[in-house]
Amino acid sequence: MDRGGTSGRERKGYDGGMMFRTLALGAVVTLVAGGVSFAQAPADAPTFITPAALAAALTQPNLVLLHVGDKEAYAREHIPGARLVTLPMITAASQPPLQNEMPAPADLEAKLEALGISETSRVVVYFAKDEIPQVARVAFTLDYAGLGGQTAVLDGGLPAWVRAGQTVSAEMPSAPATGTLTLRPRAAALVDLAWVRGHLETPGVTLVDARPTTSYTGEDDRKGEIKRPGHVPGAATLPFTAFFNEDKTLKSAADLKQMLAAAGVTPGQSVVTYCNSGVQASVPFLVARMLGYDAKLYDGSYQEWSESGAPVIKSGNPR
């Protein structure tokens, strides 16, 4: 659906926002769904878009619309023009115990180009049912690649789109033309095991565990998959599900700030998110990034941490 047309550099404002962000994402600054203001979001950060704003943008020539969900369900119902994307299409090959790792820059560039993403593309990603972490991981990946300011997440996903009375389709879009992209990795957004170990007691660095609380406390070892259940020392528990309302739309900025503050995150600090394999952690990363915090994601996450022999805390008292 990236149809080419007028040069992106002719259409980009570069003076505070791209044409896509201004025209199609105008409702993002104040979300219709919840009156959410992300005025403090960096210009190069992903954001959220309402169904109404996306509907107005569907005919834009450089739009790439990505559907995250079950392949069979996608074939039955999706937003017109949307392309199916799965985590294996944007992550590196699994190397146990690691899964869903960020590919090397050259590989990531090729993966994104295969989805039809180019320098001038504007990308909107949405979930079909309840794939919120996977959608967040796609958005995080695009942000890491330097495309954050051209990326938006559909608030409430396909269910919100349908509730808003918008059209769905079973028509399969044609295979996208390979995009042309020069990756501009935001290396500081991704941290590794050594970095986390070296910053466990660093003032101004807060670790956030996005897994369910039972994983954080060590009660749930994923049926024996996790040999050393628990959490990284000093981390606060903030399950990814807590960031959303019952209808799966994003909570208000005030509520999100309060949640992060309760977890020990304050303005001016760095927040480092992790989960089991770096997918659920993408949710608090995106929220913190949109709220203007210095957000980082520990890609190896707890799978790597527990396997490495690093210290683990197992406690029935969530922090």
C-alpha positions in Angstrom: 0.0 0.0 0.0 3.1 2.2 -0.1 2.2 3.7 -3.4 5.0 6.1 -4.0 4.1 9.5 -5.3 5.4 12.9 -4.2 8.8 12.7 -2.6 8.6 12.3 1.2 11.2 15.0 1.7 8.9 17.4 -0.2 6.0 16.4 2.0 7.7 16.2 5.4 7.6 19.3 7.5 10.8 18.7 9.5 9.9 21.7 11.5 8.0 19.9 14.2 6.1 17.1 12.5 5.6 15.2 9.3 2.6 15.8 7.0 1.3 12.4 8.1 1.6 13.2 11.7 -0.1 16.6 11.2 -2.8 15.5 8.8 -3.7 12.0 9.8 -2.4 11.9 13.3 -3.9 15.2 14.4 -6.2 13.4 16.8 -3.2 11.7 18.4 -2.2 14.6 20.5 -5.6 14.6 22.1 -7.0 11.1 21.7 -10.7 11.0 21.1 -10.9 7.7 23.0 -9.7 9.1 26.3 -8.7 12.7 26.0 -5.0 11.6 26.3 -2.5 14.4 25.8 1.1 13.4 24.8 2.2 16.9 24.0 5.5 16.1 25.7 6.3 13.2 23.3 9.5 13.7 21.3 8.9 14.4 17.6 10.7 11.1 16.7 8.6 8.9 19.0 5.7 6.6 18.0 2.3 7.6 19.1 -1.4 6.4 19.0 -4.0 7.2 16.4 -7.8 7.0 16.7 -10.0 5.0 14.3 -11.4 8.3 12.9 -8.0 9.7 12.2 -6.8 6.5 10.5 -10.0 6.3 8.4 -9.1 9.8 7.1 -5.6 8.6 6.2 -6.3 5.4 4.4 -5.9 7.0 1.0 -2.5 8.6 1.7 0.0 7.3 -0.8 2.8 6.4 1.6 0.7 4.6 4.2 1.8 1.1 5.3 -0.9 -0.5 7.4 0.2 -3.6 9.4 -2.2 -6.1 11.0 -0.9 -8.2 13.9 -2.9 -11.4 14.6 -3.9 -14.9 13.5 -3.4 -15.6 9.8 -6.7 -17.2 9.3 -8.6 -14.5 11.1 -6.7 -11.9 9.1 -7.9 -13.6 5.9 -11.5 -13.2 7.1 -11.4 -9.7 8.3 -8.9 -6.8 8.3 -8.7 -3.1 7.6 -8.7 -2.5 3.9 -5.2 -2.6 2.5 -3.6 -4.0 5.7 -0.7 -6.4 5.4 -0.2 -9.2 7.9 2.9 -9.0 10.1 4.2 -11.6 12.6 7.0 -11.4 15.1 9.3 -13.7 13.1 9.1 -11.2 10.2 10.8 -8.5 12.3 13.0 -10.5 14.8 16.1 -12.5 14.6 16.1 -16.3 14.5 15.7 -17.8 17.9 18.9 -18.9 19.7 17.8 -20.6 22.9 17.3 -19.3 25.5 16.8 -16.0 23.5 13.7 -15.3 21.5 12.4 -12.2 19.7 15.8 -10.5 19.6 16.4 -7.4 17.5 18.1 -8.4 14.3 21.4 -7.0 13.2 20.8 -3.6 11.5 21.4 -4.9 7.9 19.0 -7.8 8.5 16.4 -5.5 10.1 16.6 -3.1 7.2 15.9 -6.0 4.8 13.0 -7.2 6.9 11.4 -3.8 7.0 11.9 -3.3 3.3 10.3 -6.7 2.6 7.1 -5.3 4.3 7.2 -2.4 1.8 8.5 0.2 4.2 10.6 3.0 2.7 12.1 6.2 3.9 8.9 8.1 3.2 6.5 5.5 4.6 4.0 6.3 7.4 3.3 3.1 9.3 0.2 2.3 11.4 0.1 -1.0 13.2 -2.9 -2.5 14.9 -3.9 -5.7 16.8 -6.8 -8.0 15.6 -7.9 -9.2 19.0 -5.6 -9.0 22.0 -2.1 -8.9 20.5 -1.2 -5.7 22.3 2.4 -6.7 23.2 3.2 -7.9 19.7 1.9 -4.6 18.3 4.0 -2.7 20.8 7.0 -4.8 19.7 6.5 -3.9 16.1 6.2 -0.2 17.0 9.3 -0.5 19.2 11.2 -2.1 16.4 10.3 0.8 14.0 11.3 3.3 16.6 14.6 1.6 17.1 15.1 1.7 13.3 14.7 5.4 13.3 11.1 5.4 12.1 9.4 6.3 15.4 8.1 9.7 14.2 6.5 8.0 11.2 4.8 5.3 13.3 1.5 5.1 15.1 -0.5 2.4 16.9 -4.3 2.2 16.4 -5.8 2.9 19.8 -8.1 0.0 20.7 -7.0 -2.0 17.6 -9.4 -3.7 15.2 -12.2 -4.0 17.8 -12.2 -0.2 18.2 -12.2 0.2 14.4 -15.3 -2.0 14.1 -17.0 -0.3 17.1 -16.5 3.0 15.3 -18.4 1.7 12.3 -15.4 1.6 9.9 -15.1 -0.8 7.0 -13.4 -4.2 7.2 -12.4 -6.4 4.2 -11.5 -10.0 3.3 -9.7 -8.9 0.1 -6.1 -9.7 0.3 -3.8 -6.8 -0.8 -1.2 -7.5 -3.4 2.3 -8.3 -2.3 4.1 -5.0 -1.5 7.0 -3.7 -3.6 10.2 -3.9 -1.7 10.9 -0.7 0.1 14.0 1.4 0.0 15.2 2.2 3.5 18.4 3.4 5.2 18.3 2.3 8.8 19.1 4.9 11.4 19.3 2.7 14.6 18.6 4.4 17.9 21.2 2.3 19.7 20.6 3.9 23.1 17.0 2.4 23.1 18.4 -1.1 23.4 20.4 -2.4 26.3 22.0 -5.8 27.0 22.8 -8.0 30.0 26.1 -6.3 30.7 24.5 -2.9 30.7 21.7 -4.0 33.1 24.1 -5.7 35.5 26.3 -2.6 35.5 23.4 -0.3 36.3 21.5 -2.2 39.0 22.3 0.4 41.6 22.8 3.4 39.4 20.8 6.4 40.6 18.3 7.6 38.1 17.8 4.2 36.5 14.6 2.4 37.2 13.9 -1.2 36.1 10.3 -2.1 35.2 9.1 -5.7 34.9 6.2 -5.9 32.4 5.3 -9.5 33.1 2.3 -10.7 35.1 2.8 -10.2 38.9 3.0 -14.0 39.4 6.0 -14.1 37.1 7.6 -11.2 39.0 7.2 -12.8 42.4 8.4 -16.2 41.1 5.1 -18.0 41.7 4.8 -18.8 38.0 7.8 -20.6 36.4 6.0 -21.1 33.1 5.6 -24.9 33.7 9.3 -25.3 34.5 10.5 -23.3 31.5 12.1 -20.7 33.8 14.7 -22.5 36.0 15.2 -19.6 38.3 11.9 -17.8 38.6 11.7 -14.3 40.1 12.8 -10.9 39.0 15.8 -8.7 38.5 16.9 -7.1 41.8 15.5 -3.6 42.3 12.9 -4.0 39.5 9.3 -2.8 40.1 6.4 -4.8 38.8 4.1 -3.0 36.2 2.3 -5.6 34.1 1.7 -4.5 30.5 -2.1 -5.0 30.9 -2.3 -2.2 33.5 -1.7 0.4 30.8 -5.0 -0.2 29.1 -8.7 0.3 29.8 -11.1 -2.7 29.7 -11.8 -1.9 26.0 -8.1 -2.1 25.3 -7.7 1.6 24.6 -4.8 3.4 26.2 -5.3 5.0 29.6 -5.1 8.7 30.1 -1.7 10.4 30.3 -2.4 11.4 33.9 -3.1 7.8 34.9 0.0 6.5 33.0 2.3 9.1 34.7 0.8 8.1 38.0 1.5 4.4 37.3 5.1 5.1 36.4 5.6 7.3 39.4 4.2 4.6 41.7 6.8 2.2 40.1 9.5 4.7 41.0 9.9 6.4 37.6 10.2 10.2 37.8 11.0 12.8 35.2 14.7 13.0 34.3 15.3 9.3 35.0 15.9 6.5 32.6 13.4 3.6 32.6 14.5 0.2 31.5 11.8 -2.3 30.7 12.0 -6.1 30.5 9.7 -9.1 30.5 10.3 -12.7 29.5 11.6 -12.2 25.9 11.3 -8.5 25.2 7.7 -8.4 23.8 5.5 -7.4 26.8 8.3 -5.0 27.8 7.6 -3.0 24.6 4.4 -1.7 26.1 5.9 0.3 29.1 8.7 1.3 26.8 6.3 3.0 24.3 4.3 4.6 27.1 7.5 6.0 28.8 8.8 7.2 25.5 5.6 9.0 24.6 5.6 10.6 28.0 9.1 12.0 27.4 11.1 9.7 29.5 14.5 8.2 28.5 13.2 4.7 27.7 15.3 1.7 27.1 14.4 -2.0 26.6 16.4 -4.9 27.8 16.1 -7.2 24.8 17.4 -10.5 26.3 15.0 -9.8 29.2 14.4 -12.4 31.9 15.1 -15.4 29.7 18.7 -14.3 29.4 19.0 -12.9 32.9 17.9 -16.1 34.6 20.1 -18.3 32.4 23.1 -16.1 32.9 23.5 -16.8 36.6 22.8 -13.1 37.4 21.2 -12.5 40.8 17.4 -13.2 41.1 14.9 -12.1 43.7 12.0 -14.4 44.5 9.5 -12.7 46.7 5.8 -12.9 47.4 5.6 -9.1 48.0 5.4 -7.2 44.8 7.1 -3.8 44.7 
